[in-house]
Amino acid sequence: MASARINGKTIVITGASSGIGRSTAFEFARVAGPGSTVRLVLTARRLDVLKTVANELQAEFGARQTVHVLPVQLDVSDPDAVRAFVPALPAEFRDIDVLVNNAGLARGFARAPAIAEADMNTMFATNVTGLINMTQAVLPIFQARPDGGHGDIINIGSGAGRQPYAGGGIYCATKAALRSFSESLRMELVSTRIRVIEIDPGQVETNFSVVRHYGDKAKADAIYANVEPLTPEDIAEVIVFTASRRENVVIADAMIFPSHQAGGGVMYRKPA
């Protein structure tokens, strides 16, 4: 039944060039199943990487089903680019059914008063303003549908939005803002069939930590020493599960963390 609910849908995934976004694209194609049709609009800043992802999707699924993949270069922190996004889509990709707001980042672990203004602005522009602008760009498509409208907005938050930690003040604040926005939006749309879903991962091993450490992979790898973090595929499975439920079922709030975490900021690390 899940495959039938994915078949024929057009899905936009931001931050789709790697990590959770990339895995989510593959999971939607996999769950749609043989003989199905799915349209994937994959956005990120790195168009060359998106094109590689598109080719890999076609190679893996193209022989058994119809997978249309449109790579679109997009920096969600650029309001003008977001405003131009939907009007620039080819007509066959414009009738969007699912928006996965996955693009997000963290920069550093600085504590006040040493937080760099550039890092602060980048995190808010991507994690908060960018997500809200993407939502406002796509939401009118959902609202224009009969019977009050329908469609799915899936916001990828973080356990950091629930449990702040020292050195993460700005990142945690952006994810807490995302959480408030999701809850308010759900209330505003309660008379429709538009679902607002928030998924908050705990520790996941992706390129996220490399970005947070300004490209220092050794420091990023040290975060995962003596623990077993989640994989991007773990979160992708949950994302697609929420989108493939019966339309009246809203998985509004999901917190997923690995077994060495007991919450957003509580972690057990095995002795080396």
C-alpha contacts under 8 A as a table, 3 or more apart, distances in Angstrom:
res1	aa1	res2	aa2	distance
1	M	4	A	5.21
1	M	5	R	6.58
2	A	5	R	5.21
2	A	6	I	6.58
2	A	31	V	7.02
2	A	32	A	7.53
2	A	241	F	7.80
2	A	244	S	5.08
2	A	245	R	6.79
3	S	6	I	5.20
3	S	7	N	6.08
3	S	31	V	5.39
3	S	32	A	4.33
3	S	33	G	5.99
3	S	244	S	7.46
4	A	7	N	5.15
4	A	32	A	6.94
5	R	32	A	7.90
5	R	244	S	5.46
5	R	245	R	7.47
5	R	246	R	7.71
6	I	9	K	5.72
6	I	28	F	7.32
6	I	31	V	7.33
6	I	32	A	5.28
6	I	38	V	7.19
6	I	243	A	7.83
6	I	244	S	6.22
7	N	32	A	5.46
7	N	36	S	5.34
7	N	37	T	5.40
7	N	38	V	5.82
8	G	36	S	7.04
8	G	37	T	4.97
8	G	38	V	5.13
8	G	39	R	7.28
9	K	37	T	7.50
9	K	38	V	5.45
9	K	39	R	6.21
9	K	96	I	7.39
9	K	97	D	5.85
9	K	98	V	7.63
10	T	38	V	6.25
10	T	39	R	4.53
10	T	40	L	5.93
10	T	41	V	7.41
10	T	93	F	6.48
10	T	94	R	7.96
10	T	95	D	6.71
10	T	96	I	4.92
10	T	97	D	5.28
10	T	98	V	6.56
11	I	38	V	7.88
11	I	39	R	6.15
11	I	40	L	5.02
11	I	41	V	6.01
11	I	96	I	6.06
11	I	97	D	5.92
11	I	98	V	4.69
11	I	99	L	6.02
11	I	100	V	7.57
12	V	40	L	6.07
12	V	41	V	4.62
12	V	42	L	6.07
12	V	43	T	7.55
12	V	96	I	7.09
12	V	98	V	6.17
12	V	99	L	4.89
12	V	100	V	6.03
13	I	16	A	5.83
13	I	21	G	6.35
13	I	24	T	7.91
13	I	25	A	7.36
13	I	40	L	7.55
13	I	41	V	6.30
13	I	42	L	5.22
13	I	43	T	6.20
13	I	99	L	6.21
13	I	100	V	4.76
13	I	101	N	6.43
13	I	102	N	6.66
14	T	21	G	6.71
14	T	42	L	6.32
14	T	43	T	4.82
14	T	44	A	6.04
14	T	76	V	7.95
14	T	100	V	6.39
14	T	101	N	5.60
14	T	102	N	5.23
14	T	103	A	5.11
15	G	18	S	7.12
15	G	21	G	5.50
15	G	22	R	7.75
15	G	42	L	7.66
15	G	43	T	5.88
15	G	44	A	4.75
15	G	45	R	7.77
15	G	101	N	7.95
15	G	102	N	5.63
15	G	103	A	4.11
15	G	104	G	7.28
16	A	19	G	7.48
16	A	20	I	7.40
16	A	21	G	3.97
16	A	22	R	4.58
16	A	24	T	7.94
16	A	25	A	7.38
16	A	42	L	5.48
16	A	43	T	5.66
16	A	44	A	5.83
16	A	50	L	7.12
16	A	102	N	7.70
16	A	103	A	7.66
17	S	21	G	6.65
17	S	22	R	5.50
17	S	42	L	7.61
17	S	43	T	7.32
17	S	44	A	5.93
17	S	46	R	6.96
17	S	49	V	5.83
17	S	50	L	5.11
17	S	53	V	6.85
18	S	21	G	6.00
18	S	22	R	4.77
18	S	23	S	7.44
18	S	206	T	7.91
18	S	207	N	7.51
19	G	22	R	5.57
19	G	23	S	6.31
19	G	206	T	5.24
19	G	207	N	6.58
19	G	208	F	7.93
19	G	232	P	5.48
20	I	23	S	5.15
20	I	24	T	5.98
20	I	102	N	7.53
20	I	206	T	7.65
20	I	232	P	4.47
20	I	233	E	6.84
20	I	235	I	6.64
20	I	236	A	6.13
21	G	24	T	5.09
21	G	25	A	6.50
21	G	102	N	6.18
21	G	103	A	7.73
21	G	236	A	7.63
22	R	25	A	5.32
22	R	26	F	6.69
22	R	53	V	7.31
23	S	26	F	5.20
23	S	27	E	6.15
23	S	232	P	6.03
23	S	233	E	5.51
23	S	236	A	5.76
24	T	27	E	4.96
24	T	28	F	6.17
24	T	233	E	7.25
24	T	235	I	7.90
24	T	236	A	4.45
24	T	237	E	7.31
24	T	239	I	7.15
24	T	240	V	7.15
25	A	28	F	5.36
25	A	29	A	6.46
25	A	40	L	7.01
25	A	42	L	7.78
26	F	29	A	5.18
26	F	30	R	6.09
26	F	57	L	6.69
27	E	30	R	4.95
27	E	31	V	6.02
27	E	233	E	7.81
27	E	236	A	6.32
27	E	237	E	6.52
27	E	240	V	6.78
28	F	31	V	5.30
28	F	32	A	6.08
28	F	240	V	6.13
29	A	32	A	5.26
29	A	33	G	6.82
29	A	38	V	6.80
29	A	57	L	7.93
29	A	61	F	7.10
29	A	67	V	7.05
30	R	33	G	5.54
30	R	61	F	7.61
31	V	240	V	7.86
32	A	36	S	5.92
32	A	37	T	7.37
32	A	38	V	7.04
33	G	36	S	5.84
33	G	65	Q	7.09
34	P	64	R	5.19
34	P	65	Q	5.06
35	G	64	R	6.19
35	G	65	Q	4.58
35	G	66	T	7.04
36	S	65	Q	5.26
36	S	66	T	6.10
37	T	65	Q	6.29
37	T	66	T	4.62
37	T	67	V	5.85
37	T	68	H	7.73
38	V	66	T	6.49
38	V	67	V	5.17
38	V	68	H	6.30
39	R	67	V	6.00
39	R	68	H	4.69
39	R	69	V	5.94
39	R	70	L	7.81
39	R	93	F	6.96
40	L	67	V	7.49
40	L	68	H	6.15
40	L	69	V	4.80
40	L	70	L	6.19
41	V	69	V	5.99
41	V	70	L	4.79
41	V	71	P	6.04
41	V	72	V	7.03
41	V	93	F	7.38
42	L	50	L	6.94
42	L	69	V	7.23
42	L	70	L	6.09
42	L	71	P	4.86
42	L	72	V	6.02
43	T	50	L	7.32
43	T	71	P	5.99
43	T	72	V	4.80
43	T	73	Q	5.61
43	T	74	L	5.60
44	A	47	L	6.73
44	A	50	L	7.12
44	A	72	V	6.89
44	A	73	Q	5.38
44	A	74	L	5.11
44	A	75	D	6.25
44	A	103	A	7.75
45	R	73	Q	5.24
45	R	74	L	5.17
45	R	75	D	5.23
46	R	49	V	5.55
46	R	50	L	6.44
46	R	73	Q	6.45
47	L	50	L	4.96
47	L	51	K	6.19
47	L	71	P	6.89
47	L	72	V	6.69
47	L	73	Q	5.10
48	D	51	K	5.22
48	D	52	T	6.53
49	V	52	T	5.06
49	V	53	V	6.33
50	L	53	V	4.99
50	L	54	A	6.16
50	L	71	P	5.60
50	L	72	V	7.66
51	K	54	A	4.97
51	K	55	N	6.23
51	K	71	P	6.04
52	T	55	N	5.13
52	T	56	E	6.23
53	V	56	E	5.06
53	V	57	L	6.21
54	A	57	L	5.14
54	A	58	Q	6.29
54	A	69	V	5.82
54	A	70	L	7.39
54	A	71	P	6.86
55	N	58	Q	5.13
55	N	59	A	6.11
56	E	59	A	5.03
56	E	60	E	6.16
57	L	60	E	5.25
57	L	61	F	5.93
57	L	62	G	7.26
57	L	67	V	7.72
57	L	69	V	7.89
58	Q	61	F	5.40
58	Q	62	G	4.56
58	Q	63	A	7.88
58	Q	67	V	6.69
58	Q	69	V	7.89
59	A	62	G	5.82
59	A	63	A	7.53
60	E	63	A	7.49
61	F	64	R	5.84
61	F	65	Q	6.19
61	F	66	T	7.72
61	F	67	V	6.90
62	G	65	Q	5.53
62	G	66	T	5.95
62	G	67	V	6.01
63	A	66	T	7.90
74	L	81	A	6.65
74	L	82	V	7.34
74	L	85	F	7.88
75	D	78	D	5.65
75	D	81	A	6.99
75	D	82	V	7.65
76	V	79	P	6.92
76	V	81	A	7.23
76	V	82	V	6.05
76	V	103	A	7.49
76	V	125	A	7.98
76	V	126	T	6.07
76	V	130	G	4.70
76	V	131	L	7.14
76	V	133	N	7.81
76	V	134	M	7.15
77	S	122	T	7.68
77	S	125	A	4.95
77	S	126	T	4.64
77	S	129	T	6.91
77	S	130	G	4.79
78	D	81	A	5.37
78	D	82	V	6.41
78	D	125	A	8.00
78	D	130	G	7.32
79	P	82	V	5.10
79	P	83	R	6.19
79	P	130	G	7.18
79	P	133	N	6.89
80	D	83	R	5.12
80	D	84	A	6.30
81	A	84	A	5.16
81	A	85	F	6.12
82	V	85	F	5.02
82	V	86	V	7.82
82	V	130	G	7.94
82	V	133	N	6.68
82	V	134	M	6.24
82	V	137	A	7.09
83	R	86	V	7.15
83	R	133	N	7.74
83	R	137	A	6.39
84	A	87	P	5.73
84	A	88	A	6.10
85	F	88	A	5.42
85	F	89	L	6.61
85	F	137	A	7.80
86	V	89	L	5.35
86	V	94	R	6.61
86	V	137	A	6.83
86	V	138	V	7.21
87	P	94	R	7.98
89	L	93	F	6.15
89	L	94	R	5.82
90	P	93	F	5.54
90	P	94	R	6.42
91	A	94	R	5.23
91	A	95	D	7.68
92	E	95	D	7.04
93	F	96	I	6.74
95	D	141	I	6.86
96	I	99	L	7.40
96	I	138	V	7.42
96	I	141	I	6.92
96	I	142	F	7.61
96	I	151	G	7.86
97	D	142	F	7.23
97	D	150	H	7.86
97	D	151	G	4.99
97	D	152	D	6.41
98	V	151	G	5.85
98	V	152	D	4.67
98	V	153	I	6.09
98	V	154	I	7.54
98	V	243	A	7.64
99	L	135	T	7.72
99	L	138	V	7.51
99	L	152	D	6.15
99	L	153	I	4.95
99	L	154	I	6.07
100	V	153	I	6.20
100	V	154	I	4.75
100	V	155	N	6.12
100	V	156	I	7.49
101	N	131	L	6.13
101	N	134	M	7.58
101	N	135	T	7.92
101	N	153	I	7.41
101	N	154	I	6.00
101	N	155	N	4.84
101	N	156	I	6.05
102	N	155	N	6.50
102	N	156	I	5.20
103	A	126	T	7.18
103	A	127	N	7.08
103	A	131	L	7.75
104	G	123	M	7.56
104	G	126	T	5.85
104	G	127	N	4.97
105	L	123	M	6.30
105	L	126	T	7.23
105	L	127	N	6.86
105	L	171	Y	7.99
105	L	208	F	6.45
105	L	211	V	7.32
105	L	212	R	7.20
106	A	123	M	6.15
106	A	171	Y	5.82
106	A	208	F	7.32
106	A	209	S	7.93
106	A	211	V	7.06
106	A	212	R	5.04
107	R	119	D	5.74
107	R	120	M	7.91
107	R	123	M	7.13
107	R	171	Y	7.81
107	R	211	V	6.75
107	R	212	R	4.31
107	R	213	H	6.87
107	R	214	Y	7.14
108	G	119	D	7.71
108	G	212	R	5.09
108	G	213	H	5.78
108	G	214	Y	7.29
109	F	167	G	4.43
109	F	168	G	5.69
109	F	212	R	7.96
110	A	114	A	5.97
110	A	115	I	5.10
110	A	116	A	7.69
110	A	167	G	5.35
110	A	168	G	7.35
111	R	114	A	5.60
111	R	115	I	5.72
111	R	166	A	7.29
111	R	167	G	5.07
111	R	168	G	7.55
111	R	169	G	7.23
112	A	115	I	5.46
115	I	119	D	7.42
115	I	120	M	7.13
116	A	119	D	5.35
116	A	120	M	6.34
117	E	120	M	5.04
117	E	121	N	6.10
118	A	121	N	5.20
118	A	122	T	6.09
119	D	122	T	5.11
119	D	123	M	6.21
120	M	123	M	5.39
120	M	124	F	6.35
120	M	170	I	6.34
121	N	124	F	5.31
121	N	125	A	5.88
122	T	125	A	5.15
122	T	126	T	6.11
123	M	126	T	5.35
123	M	127	N	5.67
123	M	128	V	7.66
123	M	170	I	7.43
123	M	171	Y	6.63
123	M	174	T	7.09
124	F	127	N	5.35
124	F	128	V	5.15
124	F	129	T	6.31
124	F	174	T	5.97
125	A	128	V	5.93
125	A	129	T	4.91
125	A	130	G	5.66
126	T	129	T	6.09
126	T	130	G	4.69
126	T	131	L	6.86
127	N	130	G	6.02
127	N	131	L	6.01
127	N	174	T	6.06
127	N	175	K	7.14
127	N	178	L	7.48
128	V	131	L	5.32
128	V	132	I	6.18
128	V	174	T	5.95
128	V	175	K	7.63
128	V	177	A	6.79
128	V	178	L	6.06
129	T	132	I	5.14
129	T	133	N	6.00
130	G	133	N	5.16
130	G	134	M	6.14
131	L	134	M	5.17
131	L	135	T	6.18
132	I	135	T	5.06
132	I	136	Q	6.20
133	N	136	Q	5.08
133	N	137	A	6.12
134	M	137	A	5.04
134	M	138	V	6.37
135	T	138	V	5.38
135	T	139	L	5.73
135	T	153	I	7.44
136	Q	139	L	5.30
136	Q	140	P	7.18
137	A	140	P	6.97
138	V	141	I	5.68
138	V	142	F	7.11
139	L	142	F	5.20
139	L	143	Q	6.26
140	P	143	Q	4.93
140	P	144	A	6.05
141	I	144	A	5.39
141	I	145	R	7.12
142	F	145	R	5.81
142	F	149	G	5.30
142	F	150	H	5.22
142	F	151	G	5.35
142	F	194	I	6.99
143	Q	148	G	6.37
143	Q	149	G	4.34
143	Q	150	H	6.63
143	Q	194	I	7.85
144	A	148	G	7.63
144	A	149	G	5.92
145	R	148	G	6.60
145	R	149	G	4.34
145	R	150	H	6.45
146	P	149	G	5.44
147	D	192	T	7.47
148	G	191	S	7.19
148	G	192	T	4.87
148	G	193	R	6.78
149	G	192	T	5.69
149	G	193	R	5.79
149	G	194	I	6.29
150	H	192	T	6.59
150	H	193	R	4.42
150	H	194	I	4.25
150	H	195	R	7.36
151	G	193	R	6.91
151	G	194	I	4.78
151	G	195	R	6.30
152	D	194	I	5.79
152	D	195	R	4.84
152	D	196	V	6.20
152	D	197	I	7.43
152	D	243	A	6.88
153	I	194	I	7.58
153	I	195	R	6.14
153	I	196	V	4.93
153	I	197	I	6.10
154	I	196	V	6.10
154	I	197	I	4.68
154	I	198	E	5.80
154	I	199	I	7.38
154	I	239	I	7.53
155	N	178	L	7.84
155	N	182	S	7.43
155	N	196	V	7.67
155	N	197	I	6.13
155	N	198	E	4.82
155	N	199	I	6.34
156	I	198	E	5.96
156	I	199	I	5.07
156	I	200	D	6.03
156	I	201	P	7.72
157	G	161	G	6.89
157	G	175	K	5.67
157	G	178	L	6.67
157	G	179	R	6.98
157	G	198	E	6.52
157	G	199	I	5.79
157	G	200	D	4.57
157	G	201	P	6.93
158	S	161	G	5.45
158	S	162	R	7.51
158	S	175	K	6.19
158	S	199	I	7.35
158	S	200	D	4.08
158	S	201	P	5.04
158	S	202	G	6.29
159	G	162	R	5.34
159	G	163	Q	6.23
159	G	200	D	5.39
159	G	201	P	5.86
159	G	202	G	5.25
159	G	255	M	6.94
159	G	263	G	7.25
159	G	264	G	4.37
159	G	265	G	7.61
160	A	163	Q	5.06
160	A	164	P	5.33
160	A	165	Y	7.39
160	A	171	Y	7.54
160	A	172	C	4.92
160	A	175	K	6.55
160	A	176	A	7.57
160	A	202	G	7.83
160	A	264	G	5.73
160	A	265	G	7.30
161	G	164	P	6.56
161	G	172	C	5.08
161	G	173	A	6.63
161	G	174	T	7.31
161	G	175	K	4.32
161	G	176	A	4.06
161	G	177	A	7.67
161	G	178	L	7.85
161	G	179	R	6.91
162	R	172	C	7.93
162	R	176	A	6.56
162	R	264	G	6.47
163	Q	172	C	7.71
163	Q	263	G	7.63
163	Q	264	G	5.01
163	Q	265	G	5.83
164	P	168	G	6.84
164	P	169	G	6.79
164	P	172	C	5.48
164	P	173	A	7.83
164	P	264	G	7.67
164	P	265	G	7.10
165	Y	168	G	5.57
165	Y	169	G	6.84
165	Y	172	C	7.52
165	Y	265	G	6.56
166	A	169	G	6.58
168	G	171	Y	5.38
168	G	172	C	5.67
169	G	172	C	5.29
169	G	173	A	6.01
170	I	173	A	4.99
170	I	174	T	6.24
171	Y	174	T	5.18
171	Y	175	K	6.45
172	C	175	K	5.24
172	C	176	A	6.14
173	A	176	A	5.02
173	A	177	A	6.13
174	T	177	A	5.05
174	T	178	L	6.29
175	K	178	L	4.90
175	K	179	R	6.25
176	A	179	R	5.01
176	A	180	S	6.38
177	A	180	S	5.14
177	A	181	F	6.15
178	L	181	F	5.08
178	L	182	S	6.12
179	R	182	S	5.16
179	R	183	E	6.30
179	R	198	E	7.46
180	S	183	E	5.20
180	S	184	S	6.15
181	F	184	S	5.19
181	F	185	L	5.99
182	S	185	L	5.15
182	S	186	R	6.13
182	S	196	V	6.57
182	S	197	I	7.50
182	S	198	E	6.94
183	E	186	R	5.18
183	E	187	M	6.47
183	E	196	V	7.99
184	S	187	M	5.19
184	S	188	E	6.30
185	L	188	E	4.98
185	L	189	L	6.20
185	L	196	V	7.17
186	R	189	L	5.22
186	R	190	V	5.95
186	R	195	R	7.18
186	R	196	V	5.49
187	M	190	V	5.20
188	E	191	S	7.82
189	L	192	T	5.49
189	L	193	R	7.81
189	L	194	I	6.48
189	L	195	R	7.91
190	V	193	R	7.56
190	V	194	I	7.73
193	R	247	E	7.15
193	R	248	N	7.31
195	R	250	V	6.15
195	R	252	A	7.92
196	V	250	V	7.50
196	V	252	A	6.37
197	I	242	T	7.64
197	I	250	V	7.00
197	I	251	I	5.98
197	I	252	A	4.50
197	I	253	D	6.30
198	E	251	I	7.87
198	E	252	A	5.80
198	E	253	D	5.08
198	E	254	A	6.40
199	I	239	I	7.35
199	I	253	D	6.08
199	I	254	A	4.84
199	I	255	M	6.11
199	I	256	I	7.64
200	D	253	D	7.78
200	D	254	A	6.02
200	D	255	M	4.74
200	D	256	I	6.23
201	P	204	V	7.09
201	P	235	I	7.07
201	P	255	M	5.93
201	P	256	I	4.86
201	P	257	F	5.82
202	G	230	L	7.75
202	G	255	M	7.42
202	G	256	I	5.86
202	G	257	F	4.24
202	G	258	P	6.90
202	G	261	Q	7.70
202	G	263	G	7.82
202	G	264	G	6.34
203	Q	229	P	5.54
203	Q	230	L	6.15
203	Q	257	F	6.25
203	Q	258	P	6.82
204	V	229	P	5.24
204	V	230	L	4.46
204	V	231	T	5.51
204	V	232	P	6.57
205	E	208	F	7.67
205	E	209	S	7.70
205	E	224	Y	7.42
205	E	229	P	5.90
205	E	230	L	6.28
205	E	231	T	5.77
205	E	232	P	7.12
206	T	209	S	6.69
206	T	231	T	7.51
206	T	232	P	6.92
207	N	210	V	5.20
207	N	211	V	6.45
208	F	211	V	5.28
208	F	212	R	6.25
209	S	212	R	4.85
209	S	213	H	6.16
209	S	220	A	5.07
209	S	221	D	7.95
210	V	213	H	5.15
210	V	214	Y	6.33
210	V	215	G	4.93
210	V	216	D	5.90
210	V	217	K	5.38
210	V	219	K	7.74
210	V	220	A	5.16
211	V	214	Y	5.03
211	V	215	G	5.40
211	V	216	D	7.95
212	R	215	G	7.43
212	R	220	A	7.91
213	H	216	D	5.39
213	H	217	K	7.50
213	H	219	K	6.73
213	H	220	A	6.36
216	D	219	K	5.64
216	D	220	A	6.44
217	K	220	A	4.86
217	K	221	D	5.99
218	A	221	D	5.18
218	A	222	A	6.34
219	K	222	A	5.16
219	K	223	I	6.99
220	A	223	I	5.61
220	A	224	Y	7.64
221	D	224	Y	5.61
221	D	225	A	6.81
222	A	225	A	5.10
224	Y	227	V	5.59
224	Y	228	E	6.98
224	Y	229	P	6.74
226	N	269	R	5.90
226	N	270	K	5.25
226	N	271	P	6.88
226	N	272	A	6.27
227	V	260	H	6.92
227	V	268	Y	7.96
227	V	269	R	5.82
227	V	270	K	6.51
228	E	258	P	7.17
228	E	260	H	7.47
229	P	258	P	5.82
230	L	234	D	6.28
230	L	235	I	7.77
230	L	257	F	7.00
230	L	258	P	5.70
231	T	234	D	5.28
231	T	235	I	7.06
232	P	235	I	5.42
232	P	236	A	6.18
233	E	236	A	4.86
233	E	237	E	6.12
234	D	237	E	5.47
234	D	238	V	6.84
235	I	238	V	5.18
235	I	239	I	6.28
235	I	256	I	7.74
236	A	239	I	5.02
236	A	240	V	6.23
237	E	240	V	5.40
237	E	241	F	6.04
238	V	241	F	4.95
238	V	242	T	6.27
239	I	242	T	5.39
239	I	243	A	6.53
240	V	243	A	5.07
240	V	244	S	6.10
241	F	244	S	5.22
241	F	245	R	6.59
242	T	245	R	5.76
242	T	250	V	7.52
242	T	251	I	6.01
245	R	248	N	7.98
245	R	249	V	6.08
245	R	250	V	7.84
246	R	249	V	5.47
247	E	250	V	7.49
251	I	254	A	7.10
257	F	261	Q	6.21
257	F	262	A	7.76
257	F	263	G	7.36
257	F	264	G	7.99
258	P	261	Q	5.69
259	S	262	A	7.20
260	H	267	M	5.61
260	H	268	Y	5.06
260	H	269	R	6.92
261	Q	264	G	7.31
261	Q	265	G	7.51
261	Q	266	V	5.50
261	Q	267	M	4.34
261	Q	268	Y	6.30
262	A	265	G	7.69
262	A	266	V	5.27
262	A	267	M	6.32
263	G	266	V	5.26
263	G	267	M	7.61
